[in-house]
Amino acid sequence: MFKRLIFIYTHHFKLVLFLNLSLSLFFAYLFLLKGFDKVALYNLALAFKAMAYAITFGIEKLFFTQRSFYYRNLGLGYRKIFSLLFSVDFIVFLSLLLISFVCKSYILIA
């Protein structure tokens, strides 16, 4: 099953992965510049991530509906594909924030 998912992600969702990763890197950089004590920045980051997920899902459903048969033939549904894609992206985003927070704290202490 994971081989099929990796195949789908590397062939159909390269642009989505790149855009979501670049958005995560941008907000990690923004957190490094502005600080981690800004609540509005957290809200802004979550809002942009939610909009990116909605745009990704909307584009896939509107323009690439012919791929749904391909996914069904592989035994995968939209829920499984997108839930794994979005959860991995959000975990990467949180880990980037954690790593940047630890690096900034270490630089301030040292």
VOPAGU-2260 file (C-alpha; in pm, 1 decimal, decimal comma):
REM VOPAGU-2260
SITE   aa  ch    i         X         Y         Z
SITE  MET   A    0       0,0       0,0       0,0
SITE  PHE   A    1     280,0     243,0      83,1
SITE  LYS   A    2     446,8     180,4    -251,2
SITE  ARG   A    3     126,8     284,2    -426,1
SITE  LEU   A    4      95,2     595,9    -211,0
SITE  ILE   A    5     456,3     691,9    -273,0
SITE  PHE   A    6     401,6     639,3    -644,9
SITE  ILE   A    7      93,6     863,2    -641,4
SITE  TYR   A    8     262,9    1136,2    -437,4
SITE  THR   A    9     575,4    1143,2    -651,3
SITE  HIS   A   10     390,2    1145,0    -982,6
SITE  HIS   A   11      70,7    1340,2    -919,1
SITE  PHE   A   12     139,6    1567,7    -622,6
SITE  LYS   A   13     492,7    1700,5    -677,7
SITE  LEU   A   14     376,2    2060,0    -713,6
SITE  VAL   A   15     148,1    2034,1    -410,6
SITE  LEU   A   16     428,6    1894,3    -197,9
SITE  PHE   A   17     665,9    2167,8    -314,5
SITE  LEU   A   18     417,4    2449,3    -251,6
SITE  ASN   A   19     316,2    2324,7      93,3
SITE  LEU   A   20     679,3    2271,7     192,0
SITE  SER   A   21     774,5    2619,5      71,5
SITE  LEU   A   22     484,3    2766,1     271,0
SITE  SER   A   23     606,1    2578,9     579,0
SITE  LEU   A   24     961,4    2704,6     529,5
SITE  PHE   A   25     836,6    3060,5     481,7
SITE  PHE   A   26     645,3    3055,1     808,6
SITE  ALA   A   27     936,1    2893,0     993,6
SITE  TYR   A   28    1155,1    3178,5     869,1
SITE  LEU   A   29     888,9    3430,6     970,0
SITE  PHE   A   30     876,8    3282,1    1318,4
SITE  LEU   A   31    1253,9    3310,4    1341,7
SITE  LEU   A   32    1237,8    3678,3    1247,6
SITE  LYS   A   33     937,6    3786,8    1454,0
SITE  GLY   A   34     964,3    3553,0    1751,7
SITE  PHE   A   35     759,2    3268,0    1884,1
SITE  ASP   A   36     549,6    3468,8    2129,7
SITE  LYS   A   37     318,1    3622,4    1868,1
SITE  VAL   A   38     -25,6    3459,6    1878,6
SITE  ALA   A   39    -137,6    3636,0    1561,7
SITE  LEU   A   40     147,4    3474,2    1370,0
SITE  TYR   A   41      30,7    3129,0    1477,6
SITE  ASN   A   42    -321,6    3213,4    1363,9
SITE  LEU   A   43    -190,2    3345,8    1033,8
SITE  ALA   A   44      18,0    3034,6     974,9
SITE  LEU   A   45    -274,5    2802,2    1050,8
SITE  ALA   A   46    -507,0    3007,0     829,0
SITE  PHE   A   47    -263,9    2995,9     537,4
SITE  LYS   A   48    -208,2    2621,8     582,6
SITE  ALA   A   49    -585,1    2563,9     589,1
SITE  MET   A   50    -628,5    2774,8     274,6
SITE  ALA   A   51    -349,6    2583,5     101,5
SITE  TYR   A   52    -516,6    2253,6     190,5
SITE  ALA   A   53    -854,8    2377,0      69,3
SITE  ILE   A   54    -709,9    2507,1    -257,3
SITE  THR   A   55    -525,0    2179,2    -311,5
SITE  PHE   A   56    -835,7    1974,1    -253,1
SITE  GLY   A   57   -1051,2    2206,2    -463,2
SITE  ILE   A   58    -816,9    2202,2    -761,3
SITE  GLU   A   59    -789,8    1824,9    -744,6
SITE  LYS   A   60   -1167,0    1779,4    -730,2
SITE  LEU   A   61   -1246,1    2038,8    -998,6
SITE  PHE   A   62    -980,5    1979,1   -1261,3
SITE  PHE   A   63    -853,5    1627,7   -1207,9
SITE  THR   A   64   -1165,1    1420,3   -1156,7
SITE  GLN   A   65   -1051,4    1176,3   -1425,9
SITE  ARG   A   66    -779,0    1060,2   -1187,8
SITE  SER   A   67   -1033,8     937,3    -934,9
SITE  PHE   A   68   -1085,2     617,6   -1134,7
SITE  TYR   A   69    -711,1     562,1   -1133,7
SITE  TYR   A   70    -703,3     598,2    -755,1
SITE  ARG   A   71    -999,0     362,6    -714,1
SITE  ASN   A   72    -833,6     101,5    -932,9
SITE  LEU   A   73    -532,8     116,1    -703,8
SITE  GLY   A   74    -762,2      61,6    -407,8
SITE  LEU   A   75    -719,1     407,6    -262,9
SITE  GLY   A   76    -973,7     678,7    -198,9
SITE  TYR   A   77    -949,7    1055,4    -182,4
SITE  ARG   A   78    -987,4    1053,1     195,3
SITE  LYS   A   79    -690,5     825,6     247,3
SITE  ILE   A   80    -470,4    1004,1      -4,5
SITE  PHE   A   81    -541,5    1355,6     117,6
SITE  SER   A   82    -554,4    1274,3     488,0
SITE  LEU   A   83    -208,8    1120,2     472,4
SITE  LEU   A   84     -75,9    1403,6     253,3
SITE  PHE   A   85    -209,1    1677,0     480,3
SITE  SER   A   86    -113,3    1504,8     805,1
SITE  VAL   A   87     245,4    1446,7     690,5
SITE  ASP   A   88     268,0    1807,3     571,2
SITE  PHE   A   89     135,1    1939,1     902,8
SITE  ILE   A   90     377,1    1719,0    1099,1
SITE  VAL   A   91     662,8    1853,3     886,1
SITE  PHE   A   92     540,3    2207,6     954,2
SITE  LEU   A   93     528,9    2149,3    1329,5
SITE  SER   A   94     869,8    1984,9    1330,7
SITE  LEU   A   95    1015,9    2279,1    1136,0
SITE  LEU   A   96     872,0    2517,0    1394,6
SITE  LEU   A   97    1010,7    2306,5    1677,8
SITE  ILE   A   98    1355,8    2283,4    1521,0
SITE  SER   A   99    1366,1    2656,5    1450,6
SITE  PHE   A  100    1251,9    2731,1    1807,7
SITE  VAL   A  101    1523,3    2508,8    1953,5
SITE  CYS   A  102    1787,3    2658,7    1723,2
SITE  LYS   A  103    1684,7    3013,8    1810,3
SITE  SER   A  104    1681,0    2935,7    2182,3
SITE  TYR   A  105    2023,1    2774,6    2158,8
SITE  ILE   A  106    2166,2    3071,3    1967,7
SITE  LEU   A  107    2028,7    3316,0    2226,5
SITE  ILE   A  108    2173,3    3114,3    2515,9
SITE  ALA   A  109    2515,1    3062,0    2357,2
